[in-house]
Amino acid sequence: MAGYFELVDAPDGGYRLRMMDGAGQLLAVSVTFPTKKAAVAGVAQAREIAGTGLIRDRSADGRPAVPGSSARVIRGRRGGAGRSNSTLGSSLAGKRAQART
């Protein structure tokens, strides 16, 4: 079974998303969204990033997690308007800001 998103009430008001794997194990928790509509837009953004996002390795050793891995790894910061793909929370933060405008 594929993973799924859960929409839950945030403790400080608003809504959060939980990204769960197929076995029901928690993978990530989003930032707080002010409305359900904004949270649903966050799911769309997370799906896009999951399908196309690169791995930005910020670990101390900078080595791939799996030897011989074919994952494309970017080390260090890049200039420009690139997205941060380090966590679900930070990747959804932009959608939260957009939802408020």
C-alpha distances in whole Angstrom, upper triangle without the diagonal:
4,7,9,13,15,19,21,25,27,29,32,31,29,25,23,19,17,14,11,9,5,8,10,12,15,15,18,20,22,26,27,27,30,28,25,26,26,23,21,23,22,18,20,21,19,17,20,20,17,17,21,22,24,24,27,28,31,31,34,34,32,31,27,25,24,27,27,24,25,23,26,28,30,33,35,36,36,38,38,35,32,29,28,25,25,23,21,24,27,25,24,28,29,28,29,32,32,31,34,37
4,7,10,13,17,19,23,25,27,30,29,26,23,20,16,14,11,9,7,5,9,10,12,13,13,15,17,19,23,24,24,27,26,23,23,23,20,18,20,19,15,16,18,15,13,16,17,13,14,18,19,21,21,24,26,28,28,32,32,30,29,25,23,23,26,26,23,23,21,24,25,27,30,32,32,33,35,34,31,28,25,25,21,22,20,18,21,23,21,21,25,26,24,26,29,29,28,31,33
4,7,10,14,16,20,21,24,26,26,23,19,17,13,11,7,5,4,4,8,8,9,10,9,12,14,15,19,21,21,24,23,20,21,21,17,16,18,16,12,14,16,13,11,15,15,12,14,17,18,20,20,22,24,26,26,30,30,28,27,24,22,22,26,26,23,23,21,23,24,26,28,30,30,31,33,32,29,26,23,22,19,19,17,14,17,20,18,18,21,23,21,23,26,26,25,28,31
4,7,10,13,17,18,21,23,22,20,16,14,10,8,6,5,7,7,10,8,10,10,10,11,12,13,17,18,18,21,19,16,17,17,14,13,15,13,10,12,14,11,11,14,15,13,14,18,18,21,21,23,25,27,27,31,32,30,29,26,24,25,29,29,26,25,23,25,26,27,29,31,30,31,33,32,29,26,23,22,19,19,16,14,16,19,17,16,20,21,19,20,24,24,22,25,28
4,7,10,13,15,18,20,19,16,12,10,6,5,5,6,9,10,12,10,11,10,10,10,10,10,14,14,14,17,16,13,14,14,10,10,12,10,8,11,12,10,10,14,14,13,15,18,18,21,21,23,25,26,27,31,32,30,30,27,25,27,30,31,27,27,24,26,26,27,29,30,29,30,31,30,27,25,21,20,18,18,15,12,13,16,15,13,17,18,16,17,20,20,19,22,24
4,6,10,12,15,17,16,14,10,8,6,5,7,7,11,12,13,10,12,10,11,11,9,10,13,13,13,16,14,12,14,14,10,10,13,12,10,13,15,13,14,17,18,16,19,22,21,24,24,26,27,28,29,32,34,32,32,30,28,29,33,34,30,30,28,29,29,30,32,32,31,32,34,32,29,27,23,22,20,20,17,13,14,18,17,15,17,20,17,17,21,21,19,21,25
4,7,9,13,15,13,10,7,6,5,7,9,11,15,16,17,14,15,13,14,12,10,10,12,11,10,12,11,8,11,11,8,8,12,11,10,13,15,13,15,18,19,18,21,23,23,25,26,27,29,29,30,34,35,34,34,32,30,32,36,37,33,33,30,31,31,31,33,33,32,32,33,32,29,27,23,22,21,21,17,14,14,17,17,14,16,18,15,15,18,19,16,18,22
4,6,9,12,10,9,6,5,6,7,11,12,16,18,18,15,15,13,15,13,10,10,11,10,10,12,11,9,13,13,10,12,15,13,13,16,18,16,18,21,21,21,24,26,25,28,27,28,30,30,31,34,36,35,35,33,31,33,37,38,35,35,32,33,32,33,34,34,33,34,35,34,30,29,25,24,22,22,18,15,14,18,18,15,17,19,17,16,19,20,18,19,23
4,6,8,7,6,5,6,9,11,14,16,20,22,22,18,18,16,17,15,12,12,11,9,10,10,10,10,13,13,11,13,16,15,15,19,19,19,21,24,24,23,26,28,27,30,29,30,31,31,32,35,37,36,37,36,34,36,40,41,38,38,35,35,35,35,35,35,34,35,35,34,31,30,26,25,24,24,20,17,15,19,20,16,17,20,18,15,19,20,17,18,22
4,5,5,5,5,6,9,11,14,17,20,23,23,19,19,16,17,14,10,10,9,6,8,9,11,11,14,13,11,14,16,15,16,19,19,18,21,23,23,23,26,28,26,29,28,28,29,29,30,32,35,34,36,34,32,35,39,40,37,37,34,34,33,33,33,33,31,33,33,32,29,28,25,23,22,22,18,16,13,16,18,15,15,18,17,14,17,19,16,17,21
4,6,8,8,9,12,14,17,19,23,25,25,21,20,17,19,16,13,13,11,9,12,12,14,15,18,17,15,18,20,18,19,23,23,22,25,27,26,26,30,31,29,31,30,30,31,30,31,33,36,36,37,36,34,37,40,42,39,39,36,37,35,35,35,34,33,35,35,35,32,31,27,25,25,24,20,18,16,19,21,18,17,21,20,17,19,22,19,19,23
4,7,9,10,14,16,19,22,25,28,28,24,24,20,21,18,14,13,11,8,10,10,13,15,18,16,15,19,20,18,20,23,23,22,25,27,26,27,30,32,30,32,31,30,31,30,31,34,37,36,38,37,35,38,42,43,40,41,37,37,36,35,35,34,32,34,34,33,30,30,27,25,25,24,21,19,16,18,20,18,16,19,19,15,17,20,18,17,20
4,7,9,13,16,19,22,25,28,28,24,24,21,22,19,15,14,12,8,9,8,9,11,14,13,13,16,18,17,19,22,22,21,24,26,26,27,30,31,30,32,32,31,33,32,33,36,39,38,39,38,37,39,43,44,41,41,38,38,36,36,36,35,33,34,34,33,30,30,27,25,25,25,22,19,16,19,20,17,16,19,17,14,16,18,16,15,18
4,7,11,14,17,20,23,26,27,23,23,20,20,17,14,12,10,6,6,5,6,8,11,10,9,12,14,13,15,18,18,18,21,23,23,24,27,28,27,29,29,29,31,31,32,35,38,37,38,37,35,38,41,42,39,39,35,35,34,34,34,34,32,33,33,31,28,27,24,23,23,23,20,17,15,17,18,14,14,16,14,11,14,15,12,12,16
4,7,10,13,16,20,22,23,19,19,16,17,14,11,9,8,5,5,6,6,7,10,9,7,10,12,11,12,15,16,15,18,20,20,21,24,25,24,27,27,27,29,29,30,33,36,34,36,34,32,35,38,39,36,36,32,33,32,32,33,32,30,31,32,30,27,26,23,22,21,21,17,14,13,15,16,13,13,15,13,11,14,15,13,14,17
4,7,10,13,16,19,20,17,16,13,13,10,7,6,6,5,6,9,9,9,11,10,7,10,12,9,10,14,14,13,15,18,18,18,21,23,21,24,24,24,26,25,27,30,32,31,32,30,29,31,35,36,32,32,29,29,29,29,29,29,28,29,30,29,25,24,20,19,18,18,14,11,10,13,13,10,11,14,13,11,14,16,14,15,19
4,6,9,13,16,17,14,14,11,11,8,6,5,8,8,9,12,12,10,12,11,7,9,11,8,8,12,12,10,12,15,15,15,18,20,19,21,21,22,24,24,26,29,31,29,30,28,26,28,32,33,29,29,26,27,26,27,28,28,27,28,29,28,25,23,19,18,16,16,13,9,9,13,12,10,12,15,13,12,16,17,15,17,20
4,6,10,13,14,10,10,7,7,6,5,7,10,11,12,15,15,13,15,14,11,12,14,11,10,13,14,11,13,16,16,14,18,20,19,21,20,22,23,23,24,28,29,28,28,26,24,26,30,31,27,28,25,26,26,26,27,28,27,29,30,29,27,24,20,19,17,16,12,9,10,14,14,12,14,17,16,15,19,20,19,21,24
4,7,10,11,9,9,6,5,5,6,8,12,14,15,18,18,16,17,16,12,12,14,11,9,12,13,9,11,14,13,11,14,17,16,18,18,20,21,22,23,26,27,26,26,23,21,23,27,28,24,24,21,23,23,24,25,26,26,27,29,28,26,23,19,18,15,15,11,9,11,14,13,12,15,18,16,17,20,21,20,23,25
4,7,8,5,5,5,5,7,9,12,15,17,18,21,21,18,20,19,15,15,17,15,12,15,16,13,13,16,16,13,16,19,18,20,19,22,23,24,24,27,28,27,26,24,21,22,26,27,24,24,22,24,24,26,27,29,29,30,32,32,29,26,22,21,18,17,14,12,14,17,17,16,19,21,20,20,24,25,24,26,29
4,5,5,5,7,7,10,12,15,19,20,22,25,24,22,23,22,19,18,20,17,15,17,18,14,14,17,16,13,15,18,18,20,19,21,22,24,24,27,27,26,25,22,19,20,24,25,22,22,20,23,23,25,27,29,29,30,33,32,30,27,23,22,18,18,15,14,17,19,18,18,22,24,22,23,27,27,27,29,32
4,5,7,10,10,13,16,18,22,23,24,27,26,23,24,24,21,20,22,20,17,19,20,17,15,19,19,15,17,20,21,22,22,25,25,27,27,30,30,29,28,25,22,22,25,26,23,24,22,25,26,28,30,32,33,34,36,35,33,30,27,25,22,22,19,17,20,23,22,21,25,27,25,26,30,30,29,32,34
4,6,9,11,14,16,19,23,24,26,29,28,25,27,26,23,22,24,22,19,22,23,19,19,22,22,18,20,24,23,25,24,26,27,28,27,30,31,30,28,25,22,22,26,27,24,26,24,27,28,30,32,34,34,36,38,38,35,32,29,27,24,23,20,19,21,24,24,23,27,29,28,28,32,32,31,34,37
4,6,9,12,13,16,20,21,22,25,24,22,24,24,20,20,22,20,17,20,21,18,18,21,21,18,20,24,23,25,24,26,26,28,27,30,31,30,29,26,23,24,28,29,26,27,25,28,28,30,32,33,33,35,37,37,34,31,28,26,23,22,19,17,19,22,22,21,24,27,25,25,29,30,28,31,34
4,6,9,12,15,19,20,22,25,25,23,25,24,20,20,23,20,18,21,21,17,18,21,20,17,20,23,22,23,22,23,24,24,24,27,28,27,26,24,21,22,25,27,24,26,23,26,26,28,29,30,31,33,35,35,33,30,26,24,21,19,16,15,17,20,20,20,23,26,25,25,28,29,28,31,34
4,6,8,11,15,17,19,22,22,20,22,21,17,18,20,17,15,19,19,15,16,19,18,16,19,21,20,21,20,21,22,22,22,25,26,25,25,23,20,22,26,27,24,25,23,25,24,26,27,28,28,30,32,32,30,27,23,21,18,17,13,12,14,17,17,17,19,22,21,21,25,26,25,27,30
4,7,10,14,16,18,22,22,20,22,20,17,18,19,16,14,17,16,13,14,17,15,13,16,18,16,18,16,18,18,19,19,22,23,22,22,20,17,19,23,24,21,22,19,21,21,22,23,24,25,26,29,29,27,23,20,18,14,13,10,9,11,14,14,15,17,20,20,20,23,24,24,26,29
4,7,10,13,15,19,19,18,19,17,14,16,16,13,12,15,14,11,13,16,14,12,16,18,16,17,16,17,18,18,18,22,23,22,23,21,19,21,25,26,23,23,20,21,21,21,22,23,23,24,26,26,24,21,18,15,13,11,8,6,8,11,11,11,14,17,16,16,19,21,21,23,26
4,7,9,12,15,16,15,17,15,12,14,15,11,11,15,14,11,14,17,15,14,18,20,18,19,18,19,20,20,21,24,26,25,26,24,22,25,28,30,26,27,23,24,23,24,24,24,24,25,27,27,24,22,18,16,14,13,9,7,6,10,11,10,12,15,15,14,17,19,18,20,23
4,6,8,12,13,13,14,12,9,12,12,9,10,13,11,10,13,15,14,14,17,19,17,19,18,18,20,20,21,25,27,25,27,25,24,26,30,31,27,27,24,24,23,23,24,24,23,24,25,24,21,19,16,14,13,12,9,6,4,8,9,7,8,12,11,10,13,15,14,16,19
4,6,10,12,13,14,11,9,13,13,9,12,14,13,12,16,17,16,17,20,21,19,21,20,20,21,21,22,26,28,27,28,27,26,29,32,33,30,30,26,26,25,24,25,24,22,24,24,23,21,19,16,14,14,13,10,8,5,7,9,7,7,10,10,8,11,13,13,14,17
4,7,9,10,12,10,8,12,13,10,13,15,15,14,18,19,18,19,23,24,22,24,24,23,25,24,26,29,32,31,32,31,30,33,36,37,34,34,30,30,29,28,28,27,26,27,27,26,23,22,19,17,17,17,14,12,9,11,12,9,9,12,11,8,11,13,12,12,16
4,6,7,9,6,6,9,10,8,11,14,13,14,17,18,18,19,22,23,22,24,25,25,27,27,29,32,34,33,34,33,32,34,38,38,35,34,31,31,30,29,30,29,27,27,27,26,23,22,19,18,18,19,16,13,11,12,13,9,9,11,9,6,9,11,8,9,13
4,7,9,7,8,11,12,11,14,16,16,17,20,21,21,23,25,26,25,28,28,28,31,30,32,35,38,36,38,36,35,38,41,42,39,38,34,34,33,32,33,32,30,30,30,28,25,25,22,21,22,22,19,17,14,16,16,13,12,13,11,8,10,11,8,8,12
4,5,5,6,9,10,11,13,15,15,17,19,20,21,23,25,26,25,29,29,30,32,32,34,37,40,38,39,38,36,39,42,43,39,38,35,35,34,34,35,34,32,32,32,30,26,26,23,23,23,24,21,18,16,18,17,14,14,15,12,9,12,12,8,9,12
4,5,5,6,9,10,11,13,14,15,17,19,20,21,23,25,24,28,29,29,32,32,34,37,39,38,39,37,35,37,41,41,38,37,33,34,34,33,35,34,32,33,33,31,27,26,23,23,23,24,21,17,16,18,17,14,15,16,12,11,14,14,10,12,15
4,5,5,6,9,10,11,13,14,16,17,19,20,22,23,23,27,28,29,32,32,34,38,40,38,39,37,36,38,41,41,37,36,33,33,33,32,34,34,32,31,31,29,25,25,22,22,22,24,21,17,17,18,17,13,14,14,11,10,13,12,8,11,13
4,5,5,6,9,10,11,12,14,15,17,18,20,21,21,24,25,26,29,29,31,35,37,35,36,34,33,35,39,39,35,34,31,30,30,29,31,30,28,28,28,25,22,21,18,19,19,21,18,15,14,15,14,10,11,11,7,7,9,9,6,8,11
4,5,5,6,9,10,10,13,14,15,16,19,20,20,23,24,24,27,27,29,33,35,33,34,32,31,33,36,37,33,32,29,29,29,28,30,30,28,28,28,26,23,22,18,18,18,19,16,12,12,14,13,9,11,12,8,8,11,11,9,12,14
4,5,5,7,9,10,11,13,15,15,17,19,19,23,24,25,28,29,31,34,36,34,35,32,31,33,36,36,32,31,28,28,29,29,31,31,29,29,29,27,23,22,19,19,19,20,17,14,14,16,14,11,13,13,10,11,14,13,11,14,16
4,5,5,6,9,10,11,13,14,16,17,17,21,22,23,26,27,30,33,35,32,33,31,31,32,35,35,32,30,27,27,27,27,29,29,26,26,26,24,20,19,16,17,17,19,17,13,13,14,12,9,11,11,7,9,11,10,8,12,14
4,5,5,6,9,10,11,12,14,15,15,18,19,20,23,24,26,30,31,29,30,28,27,29,33,33,29,28,24,24,24,24,26,26,24,24,24,22,19,17,14,14,14,15,13,9,10,11,9,6,8,9,6,7,11,10,9,13,15
4,5,5,6,9,10,10,12,14,14,18,19,21,23,24,26,30,31,29,30,27,26,28,31,31,27,26,23,24,24,24,26,27,25,25,26,24,21,19,16,16,14,16,13,10,11,13,11,8,12,12,10,11,14,14,13,16,18
4,5,5,6,9,10,11,12,13,17,19,21,24,25,28,31,32,30,30,28,27,28,31,31,27,26,23,23,24,24,26,27,25,24,25,23,19,18,15,16,14,17,15,12,14,14,11,10,13,12,10,12,15,13,13,17,18
4,5,5,6,9,10,11,11,14,16,17,21,22,25,28,30,27,28,25,25,27,30,29,26,24,21,20,21,21,23,23,21,21,21,19,16,14,11,12,11,14,12,10,11,11,8,7,10,9,7,11,13,12,12,16,17
4,5,5,6,9,10,9,13,14,16,19,20,22,26,27,24,25,23,22,24,27,27,23,22,19,19,19,19,21,22,21,21,22,21,17,15,12,12,10,12,10,7,9,10,7,7,11,11,10,12,15,15,15,18,20
4,6,5,6,9,10,13,15,17,20,22,24,28,29,26,26,23,22,23,27,26,22,21,18,18,19,20,23,24,23,23,24,22,19,17,14,14,12,14,13,10,13,14,11,11,14,14,13,15,18,17,17,21,22
4,5,5,6,8,11,14,16,19,21,24,28,28,25,25,23,23,24,26,26,22,20,17,17,18,18,21,22,21,20,21,19,16,14,11,13,11,14,14,12,14,14,10,11,14,13,12,16,17,16,17,21,21
4,5,5,5,8,10,12,16,18,20,24,25,22,22,20,20,21,24,23,19,18,15,14,15,15,18,19,18,17,19,17,15,12,9,10,7,10,10,9,12,11,8,10,13,12,12,15,17,17,18,21,22
4,6,6,9,10,13,16,18,20,23,24,21,21,18,18,19,22,21,17,16,13,14,15,16,18,20,20,19,21,21,18,15,12,12,9,11,10,9,13,13,10,12,15,15,15,18,20,20,20,24,25
4,6,9,12,15,17,20,22,26,26,23,22,19,19,19,22,21,17,15,13,13,15,16,20,22,21,20,22,21,19,16,14,14,11,14,14,13,16,16,13,15,18,18,17,20,22,21,22,26,27
4,7,10,13,16,19,21,25,24,21,21,18,19,20,22,20,17,14,12,11,13,14,17,19,18,17,19,18,16,13,11,12,10,13,14,14,17,16,13,15,18,17,17,20,22,21,22,25,26
4,7,9,12,15,17,21,21,18,18,16,17,18,20,19,16,14,11,10,10,11,14,16,15,14,16,16,14,10,9,9,6,10,11,11,14,13,10,13,15,15,16,19,20,20,22,24,25
4,6,9,12,15,18,18,15,15,13,14,15,17,17,13,11,8,6,7,7,11,13,13,13,15,16,15,11,10,9,7,9,12,13,16,14,12,15,18,17,19,21,22,23,25,27,28
4,6,9,11,15,15,11,12,10,11,13,15,15,12,11,7,6,5,6,9,11,12,13,16,17,16,13,11,10,7,7,10,12,15,14,12,16,18,18,20,22,23,24,26,28,29
4,6,9,12,13,10,11,11,12,15,16,17,14,14,10,9,6,5,6,8,9,10,14,15,15,11,10,8,7,6,10,13,15,13,12,16,17,18,20,22,23,24,26,28,29
4,6,9,9,6,8,8,10,13,14,15,13,14,11,10,6,6,5,8,10,12,16,18,18,15,14,11,10,8,12,15,17,15,15,19,20,21,23,25,25,27,29,31,32
4,7,8,7,10,11,12,15,17,19,17,17,15,13,10,9,7,7,9,13,16,18,19,16,15,12,11,9,12,15,16,14,15,19,19,21,23,24,25,27,29,30,32
4,6,5,8,10,10,14,15,17,16,18,15,15,11,11,9,10,13,16,20,22,22,19,18,15,14,11,13,17,18,17,18,21,22,24,26,27,28,30,32,33,35
4,6,9,11,12,15,16,19,18,20,18,17,14,14,11,11,14,18,21,24,25,22,21,18,17,15,17,21,21,20,22,25,25,27,29,30,31,33,35,36,38
4,6,9,10,13,13,16,16,18,16,16,13,13,11,12,16,19,22,25,26,23,23,20,19,16,19,22,24,22,23,27,27,29,31,32,33,35,37,38,40
4,7,9,12,12,14,13,15,13,12,9,10,7,10,13,16,20,22,23,20,20,17,16,14,17,21,22,21,21,25,25,27,29,30,31,33,35,36,38
4,6,8,8,10,10,12,11,12,9,11,10,13,16,19,22,25,26,22,22,19,17,16,18,22,24,23,23,26,27,29,31,32,33,35,37,38,40
4,5,6,8,7,9,8,9,8,11,11,14,17,19,23,25,25,22,21,18,16,15,17,20,22,22,21,25,26,27,29,31,32,33,35,37,39
4,7,9,8,11,10,12,11,13,14,17,20,22,25,27,27,23,22,19,16,15,16,19,22,21,21,24,26,28,29,31,32,34,35,37,39
4,6,5,9,9,12,12,15,16,20,22,24,28,29,29,25,24,22,19,18,19,21,24,24,24,27,29,30,31,33,35,36,37,40,41
4,5,9,10,13,13,16,17,20,23,25,28,30,31,27,26,24,21,20,22,25,28,27,27,30,32,33,34,36,38,39,40,43,44
4,6,9,11,12,16,17,21,24,24,28,30,30,26,26,24,22,21,23,26,29,28,27,30,32,33,34,37,38,39,40,43,44
4,5,8,10,13,15,19,21,22,26,27,27,23,23,21,18,18,20,22,25,25,24,27,29,30,31,33,35,35,37,39,41
4,6,9,13,15,19,21,21,24,25,25,22,21,20,18,18,20,22,25,25,23,26,28,29,30,32,34,34,35,38,39
4,6,10,13,16,18,18,21,22,22,18,17,17,14,14,17,18,22,21,19,22,25,25,26,28,30,30,32,35,36
4,7,10,13,15,15,18,19,19,16,15,15,13,14,17,19,21,20,18,22,24,23,25,28,29,29,31,33,34
4,6,10,12,13,16,18,18,15,14,13,12,12,15,18,20,18,17,21,22,22,24,27,28,28,30,33,34
4,7,8,9,12,14,15,12,12,11,11,11,15,18,19,17,16,20,21,21,23,25,26,27,29,31,32
4,7,9,12,15,16,14,14,12,12,12,16,19,20,18,17,21,22,22,25,26,27,28,30,32,33
4,7,10,13,15,13,13,12,13,12,16,19,20,17,17,21,20,21,24,25,25,26,29,30,31
4,7,10,11,10,11,10,12,12,15,18,18,15,15,19,18,18,21,23,22,23,26,27,28
4,7,9,7,10,10,12,13,17,19,20,16,16,19,19,18,21,23,22,23,26,27,27
4,7,7,10,11,14,16,19,21,21,17,17,20,19,17,20,22,21,21,25,26,25
4,6,9,11,14,17,19,20,20,17,16,18,17,15,18,20,19,19,22,23,23
4,7,10,13,15,17,18,18,15,13,15,14,12,15,17,15,15,19,20,19
4,7,9,12,14,15,16,13,11,14,14,12,14,17,16,16,19,21,21
4,6,9,11,12,12,9,7,10,10,9,12,14,14,14,17,19,19
4,6,8,9,10,7,6,9,10,10,12,14,15,16,18,20,21
4,6,7,9,7,6,9,11,11,13,15,16,17,19,21,23
4,7,9,7,7,11,12,13,15,17,18,19,21,23,25
4,5,5,6,9,10,12,14,14,16,18,19,21,23
4,6,5,6,9,11,11,12,15,16,17,19,21
4,5,5,6,10,10,10,12,15,15,16,19
4,5,5,8,10,10,11,14,15,16,18
4,6,7,8,10,11,12,14,16,18
4,5,5,7,9,10,11,13,15
4,5,5,6,9,10,11,13
4,5,5,6,9,10,11
4,5,5,6,9,10
4,5,5,7,9
4,5,5,7
4,5,5
4,6
4
